[in-house]
Amino acid sequence: MNVPSDLHYTKSHEWVRLEGDTATIGITDHAQSELGDIVFVDLPTPGRALQAGDTFGSVESVKTVSDIYSPVAGEVIEANEALGAQSELVNADPYGSGWLVKVKVAGPPEGLLDAEGYQALLG
């Protein structure tokens, strides 16, 4: 399972890349693998305020629909529009072109796991 060491993770299998006050958020390689082929991604519009732990969208696969939770508080500044036509990017490149949203972070993130902690969670 691919768990990049430069990212932070949640127990609900989202990843976060922090760059200044911007957080790029997606679902982990483990999550996309468990979901199977992703056929639709529902994302929020820019301007939406989020609290850490808020549901901000969903990912639909051939198996199920799963909610996506925000690992940080802040305001959505961009949603990955490419996923509207190519939701399979989440399967093909979950840490790259399959990112979901970018959030302007309102404060320091809390309760995130580092790569080692996330790998321990996976077992």
C-alpha positions as CSV (number, residue, x, y, z in Angstrom):
1,M,0.0,0.0,0.0
2,N,1.3,3.4,-1.0
3,V,1.6,5.8,2.1
4,P,3.7,8.8,1.1
5,S,5.8,10.1,4.1
6,D,5.2,13.8,3.2
7,L,1.4,13.7,3.9
8,H,-0.8,13.6,6.9
9,Y,-3.7,11.2,7.3
10,T,-7.0,10.7,9.1
11,K,-8.4,7.5,10.7
12,S,-11.2,7.8,8.1
13,H,-8.7,7.4,5.3
14,E,-8.3,11.0,3.9
15,W,-4.9,12.5,3.2
16,V,-3.7,16.1,3.6
17,R,-0.8,17.9,1.9
18,L,-0.1,21.1,3.8
19,E,1.6,23.9,1.8
20,G,1.5,27.2,3.8
21,D,-2.1,27.9,4.6
22,T,-3.5,25.6,1.8
23,A,-4.4,22.0,2.4
24,T,-4.9,19.7,-0.5
25,I,-7.2,16.8,0.5
26,G,-7.9,13.4,-1.1
27,I,-8.6,9.8,-0.2
28,T,-5.8,7.4,0.5
29,D,-4.6,4.6,-1.7
30,H,-6.0,2.1,0.8
31,A,-9.5,3.8,0.7
32,Q,-9.7,3.8,-3.1
33,S,-8.5,0.2,-3.2
34,E,-11.2,-0.9,-0.7
35,L,-13.9,1.1,-2.6
36,G,-13.1,-0.4,-6.0
37,D,-13.8,1.4,-9.3
38,I,-14.9,4.9,-8.5
39,V,-17.7,6.1,-10.8
40,F,-18.8,9.4,-9.3
41,V,-17.3,12.1,-6.9
42,D,-19.6,14.7,-5.3
43,L,-17.5,17.7,-4.2
44,P,-18.4,21.0,-2.5
45,T,-18.3,24.4,-4.3
46,P,-15.6,26.9,-3.5
47,G,-16.5,29.2,-0.7
48,R,-18.0,26.5,1.5
49,A,-16.8,26.7,5.1
50,L,-15.7,23.5,6.8
51,Q,-15.0,22.4,10.3
52,A,-12.6,19.5,10.9
53,G,-14.7,16.3,10.8
54,D,-17.4,17.8,8.6
55,T,-18.7,15.7,5.7
56,F,-17.9,17.7,2.6
57,G,-18.7,15.2,-0.2
58,S,-18.9,11.6,-1.3
59,V,-17.3,9.0,-3.5
60,E,-19.4,6.5,-5.3
61,S,-18.0,3.2,-6.5
62,V,-19.4,0.2,-8.1
63,K,-19.6,-1.3,-4.5
64,T,-20.9,1.6,-2.3
65,V,-21.1,5.3,-1.6
66,S,-18.7,6.7,1.1
67,D,-18.7,10.1,2.8
68,I,-15.6,12.2,2.7
69,Y,-14.6,14.1,5.9
70,S,-12.6,17.2,6.2
71,P,-9.4,16.7,8.2
72,V,-9.0,20.5,8.6
73,A,-11.1,23.6,9.3
74,G,-11.2,26.3,6.6
75,E,-12.8,27.4,3.4
76,V,-12.9,25.4,0.2
77,I,-11.0,27.4,-2.4
78,E,-10.9,24.8,-5.2
79,A,-12.6,21.5,-6.1
80,N,-10.9,19.1,-8.6
81,E,-13.2,19.7,-11.6
82,A,-11.4,17.0,-13.7
83,L,-13.1,14.4,-11.5
84,G,-16.5,15.3,-13.0
85,A,-15.5,13.7,-16.3
86,Q,-12.8,11.4,-15.0
87,S,-13.7,10.1,-11.5
88,E,-11.3,7.1,-12.2
89,L,-8.4,9.5,-11.5
90,V,-9.0,8.8,-7.8
91,N,-8.2,5.2,-8.4
92,A,-5.4,5.7,-10.8
93,D,-3.5,8.5,-8.9
94,P,-5.0,9.1,-5.5
95,Y,-2.1,11.3,-4.3
96,G,-1.7,13.2,-7.5
97,S,-4.3,14.0,-10.2
98,G,-7.0,12.3,-8.1
99,W,-7.0,15.0,-5.3
100,L,-10.4,16.2,-4.2
101,V,-10.4,19.7,-2.8
102,K,-8.1,22.5,-1.7
103,V,-8.9,24.3,1.5
104,K,-7.6,27.6,3.0
105,V,-6.8,26.4,6.5
106,A,-8.3,28.4,9.3
107,G,-5.9,27.2,12.1
108,P,-3.4,24.5,12.8
109,P,-4.7,21.0,12.0
110,E,-5.2,18.7,15.0
111,G,-5.3,14.9,15.4
112,L,-3.7,14.0,12.1
113,L,-1.5,10.9,11.7
114,D,1.9,10.8,10.1
115,A,2.7,8.1,7.6
116,E,4.0,5.8,10.3
117,G,0.9,6.2,12.4
118,Y,-1.4,5.6,9.4
119,Q,0.5,2.5,8.4
120,A,0.1,1.3,12.0
121,L,-3.7,2.0,11.8
122,L,-3.8,-0.2,8.6
123,G,-2.1,-3.0,10.4
